[in-house]
Amino acid sequence: MDDKTKGIVAHITLIGWIVALVLNQGENKGELASFYIRQMLGLLLISFVIGFIPVINLIAWIVLFVFWVMSLIGSLNGEKKLTPVVGQYFQEWFKAL
């Protein structure tokens, strides 16, 4: 599976992210796939936190959905597009992936 495909699969639910992570190990590790695996881990963690904050729930979900769509479009185009505001942090925090 090529990098672009692994990046796209990482966007498809938590199970897709896990599949992309497993396929992106060892000699099959690709830079583009790793980039989107880190971005999606950050978005998944944010979505988990949002579930516990009912006051900002709707607005946060809409913003998170927009970020997810922007990330998906970047992976479909084979480009590295950081998630606005937090994308650079995701790359730093999860650089081991």
N, C-alpha and C positions, 0 to 999 in steps of 0.2 A: 504494500500500500504506500503510495507516495505522500509527501509532506502535506500537500494541499488537501488531500482526502482526509488525512488524520486530523488536520485542523478543523475541517468541516464536521467530522464525526464528534469531535470534542464539544461542539455546540449543541448536540442532540441529547439532552437530559444528563443526569448524573451517570447513568449507565454508559452513554456514549463517551463521556469524559473518561471514565475508567477504561473503556476499550482503547481509546486513543492513547492513554497513558501507558497501558501494557504494550501496545504495538510500537510505541516510540522508545523502546529500550535497546541498549547495547549498540550493535552496529547499524541498527535501523533508525537510530535517533537522528531526527532532522531539525534544523534550526527553525523553520516556519512552524512545524507542528509543536515544538517545544514552546514557542512564543504564544500560540493560541491555547495550549494546555495551561500555561500560567495565567493568561488573561481569564480563561473560563473558571479556573479555580477561584480566583478573586471574586468573580461575579457570583459564583455558587455560594461562597461564604457570605457575601453581602446579602444574598437572597435569604439565607438561613437567619441572619440577624434581623432582617426586615420583618420576618414572621413573628418576632417577639416584641415589636414596637407598633402597637395599633394606632397611635396618634398620627404617624406619618405614613401609614401603610399604603394607601392608594397612590399618593404622589410618588413615593419611593418605588413602588412596583412599576409605575409608568416610566420613570427615569431608567430603572434597571432594564426594562424591556427595550427601550430605545438604545441603550448601551449594547445590549445583546445583539440587536439587529445590526448596529454599526459594526460590531465585531464579526458577525457572520458574513456580512457583505465584504469586509476586508479579507476574510479567509477564502471566500468564493473567488475573489479576484487574485488571490495569491500574494497579497501585499501585507506587510506588517503595519497594522494600524492600531495604535494604542487606544485603549478605552479612555475617553475624556476624564480628566481630573485624577483618576486613580490608577490608570494603566501603567505608568512608570513605576509606581509603588509595587504593583503586582509583579513586574519583571524583577525588581530588586528582592522582594520578600521571598519569592518562589524560584529563585535562580537555580536551585538544585534539581528542579524537574527538567 
